[in-house]
Amino acid sequence: MCREHVLQLQPIDWKSHNVSIVIVSFEEEQYVRRYRDETGLKWPLISDPNRALYRLFGMERAKVGQIINWRSLRGYLKLVFKSRRKVQLPSNHDYLQLGGDIVIDPKGIVQLAHYSSSPEDRPLLSDMLRLLKIEEKVDS
């Protein structure tokens, strides 16, 4: 579900709003490169397999019930059937690692910290744009 969230961010002209985006993944470098190639990602993508940044920002591992539930299953099925794409993850993927979205202003102050409680839990793009005072029409 992270991929869909990242792809949702790509059409916005963030640079014109003086916003820099950095994507952090806990996957090994080889999987990060594949992710970049598959998504056409145009921002820096950091491989953090030791999860130092995850720990720094307090992103935890989920309990099994947060991952295996109807809401998550519905999200993954929607990806497979609606998007007609395979959900491909490395065989050693940590399904319990939760992510999130952190917005830090130029002074280094965290303006938004959204900690995902399940794989499909991401902030709405419209909320992020509103927080950053960016006026662009979005479908979220």
N, C-alpha and C positions, 0 to 999 in steps of 0.2 A: 504494500500500500504506500510505502515511502516513495516508490517510483512515480506513482500517480500524483502525489503531492508535489514532488519536484517538477514534474512536467507541467503542472498547473501554474507554477511560478514563472516558467520560461517565457511566456508571451509578454510579460510586463517589461517595459523599458526601465529597469531599475537604475541604471547609470544616470539617466536623465533626472532622476530624483535623488542623486547622491547616495544611493544605497548599494553596498557591496554584499554579495552573497557568497558564503563558503559552505559547502556540504561536507559533513563528516560522516564517515562510515566505519563500522567496526570490522568490516571484512578485510581480508588480506589484499595487498596491492593488485594481484592478478584479477581479482573479482571487481575491484574498483575500476580498473582499466576497462574491463568488459562492460560494466555499468555505464561508464562515460561514453563508450562507443555506441551502445544500444540506445541511449537516451539523447545523444547529441548535446550533452551537457556543456554549457558555455562558461561555467563558473569553476573556481578551484574546488577540487575534490580531494579531501584528506583521508588517507587510510589510517585508522586508529585502532589496530587490532588489540592493543593492550587496554583500550578504553579509558585512557587518561582523561580525555576531554569529557567523556560520558560521566566519569566520576566527579570531575571538577564541577560540572553543572548539575550533579545530583540525579542523573538519569539511571534508573534502577532496572533490574531484571524483574520480569513479571512472574506472577504465580501462574501455574498451568491454566487455571480457570479464567484468567484474563485473556489468554490466547485461544483456548479451545472453548468457544461458546458460539451461540447462534449468530450474534452480531458479527463476529469475525468471519465465521463460515459464510454468511451472506455476502460480506464484502469480497472475499476471495472468489466465490462463485460468480459474482457480478463481473469481476475482472476476467474470469475465464470465458464466460458466455457472452457478455455484452461487448467486451473489448476484443474478444476472439484472440486472446494471447495466452501463452503458457506462462505460468508462474514458475520461474526457474530460480532456484536458490542453490548456492553451493551445498555440497553434501555435509559439510561441517558447519553450516549456518547455525547461529545461536537463535533459535526461535523465541527465546524468552527475553532477549534484550529489547528494552523499550527505548524509544527515541524521543524526539521533541523538537521544538522550534524555539530558538533564543534570538531575540533582537537586541543588539547592543548599539547604543548611540555613539557618536564620534568622541564623546567624553569618557567612554568606557562604562557607562551606566546601563544596566540591563533594563530595557523598557518592556519586554515581553518575555515571559518564560512559560511556555506551554509544555508540560510533561505528559507524554502520551500514556494513557492507562491501558491501551490495547493497540494492536497493529493499525487499526483504521482511525484511531483518535488523533486527528490533526486539527489545528485551528483553521477556521474558514479564511480563505484568501481575502474576502471582503473585510473581515475584522482586522487582518494584518495591514491592509491598505489604509483603513480608517485610522489605525493607531499611528501609522507613519505619515498621515495626512497626505496620502496620494489619492488623487481623484481619477480613477480609471474604471470603466465599466467591466465587471467580471461576472461570470456565471458560477457562483458558489453558494 
